[in-house]
Amino acid sequence: YQLVIREQPQQCRMSGFGEKDRRPIDPAPIVQLHIFDDNKPIDLEEQQYPLCILHVSLWSEDKSHQLDTPPCLRSMTGTLTGSPYVLRDQHEQLGIYFSFPDIGVRVAKTYCLRFDLVIL
C-alpha cells in the first residue's frame, strides 16, 4: 500500500471553539491510495480493493509527537476518518481517494497532518 497526498493546504485559518465559528481547512486534504500486488499496481476495474478507512491526526511541525491526545482539549474539528471512493482523476485514470472536506484546527500554530490507513 502507498498513500499519496494529491491536495494539501499550506496554511489555513483557525477555527473557533463555537459551532458557528468553524472554518474548514481549504483546500481540503485529498489522499490517494495505491495498492500493489507483487510490486505491480492492481487494476481497479478488475479487482476489488480491501475495506479500509483513513484517519487524520494533528502532529507537531517536526512530526515528533501527536498534539490531539487526551486529556487535552480537542484541537481538530470535523470528521477525522474517511472512507475510500473510486473516482477518475483529471486524466480519466481510476484511483482510490479519501477526502477530508470538513476538518478544521482550533489553535493557531504550525502543524503537520498525519494520515494513517486502517485495513478492516
C-alpha positions as CSV (number, residue, x, y, z in Angstrom):
1,Y,0.0,0.0,0.0
2,Q,1.1,3.5,-0.7
3,L,-0.5,6.8,0.3
4,V,0.0,9.9,-2.0
5,I,-1.2,13.3,-0.9
6,R,-2.9,14.8,-4.0
7,E,-4.0,18.1,-2.5
8,Q,-2.9,19.7,0.7
9,P,-3.1,23.1,2.3
10,Q,0.0,25.1,3.0
11,Q,-1.8,27.3,5.6
12,C,-5.3,27.8,6.9
13,R,-7.4,30.0,9.2
14,M,-8.0,28.9,12.7
15,S,-11.5,27.6,13.6
16,G,-13.0,28.9,16.8
17,F,-14.5,26.9,19.6
18,G,-18.1,27.7,18.8
19,E,-20.1,25.7,16.2
20,K,-20.8,28.9,14.3
21,D,-17.1,29.7,14.1
22,R,-16.0,26.6,12.2
23,R,-13.6,27.1,9.3
24,P,-12.7,24.0,7.4
25,I,-9.2,23.6,6.0
26,D,-9.2,24.9,2.4
27,P,-8.2,23.3,0.1
28,A,-9.5,20.1,1.7
29,P,-6.8,17.4,2.0
30,I,-7.2,14.6,-0.6
31,V,-5.2,11.4,-0.3
32,Q,-4.9,8.7,-3.0
33,L,-4.3,5.1,-2.1
34,H,-2.2,2.9,-4.4
35,I,-2.5,-0.9,-3.9
36,F,0.2,-3.2,-5.2
37,D,0.2,-7.0,-5.8
38,D,3.7,-8.5,-6.4
39,N,5.0,-4.9,-6.8
40,K,2.5,-4.2,-9.6
41,P,-0.4,-1.8,-9.2
42,I,-3.8,-3.6,-9.1
43,D,-6.3,-2.9,-11.8
44,L,-9.3,-1.3,-10.1
45,E,-11.7,-2.3,-12.9
46,E,-10.9,-6.0,-12.4
47,Q,-10.1,-6.4,-8.7
48,Q,-11.9,-5.4,-5.5
49,Y,-10.0,-3.2,-3.1
50,P,-9.9,-4.1,0.7
51,L,-12.2,-2.5,3.2
52,C,-10.3,0.4,4.8
53,I,-10.5,3.8,6.4
54,L,-8.1,6.7,6.6
55,H,-7.6,8.6,9.9
56,V,-6.1,12.1,10.1
57,S,-4.5,13.4,13.2
58,L,-2.6,16.6,14.2
59,W,1.1,16.4,14.9
60,S,3.9,18.8,15.8
61,E,5.7,20.6,12.9
62,D,8.7,18.3,13.4
63,K,6.4,15.2,13.4
64,S,7.8,14.1,16.8
65,H,4.6,13.9,18.8
66,Q,0.8,14.0,18.4
67,L,-1.0,17.1,19.5
68,D,-4.6,16.0,19.8
69,T,-4.3,13.4,22.6
70,P,-6.5,13.2,25.7
71,P,-6.9,14.8,28.2
72,C,-6.2,17.9,26.1
73,L,-8.9,20.0,24.5
74,R,-9.8,18.6,21.1
75,S,-7.6,20.6,18.7
76,M,-9.3,19.4,15.5
77,T,-13.0,19.6,14.4
78,G,-14.9,17.7,11.8
79,T,-14.8,14.2,10.6
80,L,-11.4,12.7,11.2
81,T,-11.9,9.4,9.4
82,G,-12.6,8.9,5.7
83,S,-14.0,6.1,3.6
84,P,-12.5,5.3,0.2
85,Y,-14.1,6.4,-3.1
86,V,-13.1,5.0,-6.5
87,L,-13.0,8.1,-8.8
88,R,-11.4,9.2,-12.0
89,D,-8.7,11.9,-11.9
90,Q,-8.2,14.7,-14.4
91,H,-6.6,12.2,-16.8
92,E,-9.5,9.8,-16.6
93,Q,-7.5,7.3,-14.6
94,L,-9.3,5.3,-11.9
95,G,-8.0,5.8,-8.3
96,I,-8.9,5.2,-4.7
97,Y,-9.3,8.6,-3.0
98,F,-10.0,9.9,0.5
99,S,-11.2,13.4,1.1
100,F,-11.5,15.4,4.3
101,P,-13.7,18.4,3.4
102,D,-14.8,19.5,6.9
103,I,-11.7,19.2,9.2
104,G,-10.5,22.3,10.9
105,V,-7.9,23.3,13.5
106,R,-8.8,25.3,16.6
107,V,-5.5,26.6,17.8
108,A,-3.2,28.9,15.8
109,K,0.2,27.3,15.3
110,T,2.3,25.4,12.7
111,Y,1.2,21.8,12.4
112,C,1.6,18.7,10.3
113,L,-1.3,16.4,9.3
114,R,-0.7,12.7,9.6
115,F,-2.8,10.1,7.7
116,D,-3.0,6.5,9.0
117,L,-4.5,3.8,6.8
118,V,-6.5,1.1,8.7
119,I,-7.3,-2.1,6.7
120,L,-10.5,-3.7,8.2
